[in-house]
Amino acid sequence: MSVLLMLFVGLWLAVALVGAVFKLTFVLIGGLFHLIGAVLGLVFGGLALMIIAPVIALALLPLFFPLLLLVAIVWAIARASRRPAEPAPATVR
């Protein structure tokens, strides 16, 4: 009986080893395809973002125009109220 049990357990372990090898192989191949897909996604996603970002920025310009106008007014007031820079002191040689 113990011989049959050892034979059964040995076959079970051999099949489990073959299954583990298959699983490892498919995990490595799947990981490789995943990395390739991720890189391609980053490349094409970056290209799409470079194409669409200026269009979205121009579309949102009317929404942000009052804020841009306020910033321009504050900048103009701050620039106008600044005193001219004093000349550097003369150095004696």
Secondary structure, DSSP 8 states (H G I E B T S, - for coil): -HHHHHHHHHHHHHHHHHHHHHHHHHHHHHHHHHHHHHHHHHHHHHHHHHHHHHHHHHHHHHHHHHHHHHHHHHHHHHHHTS-----------
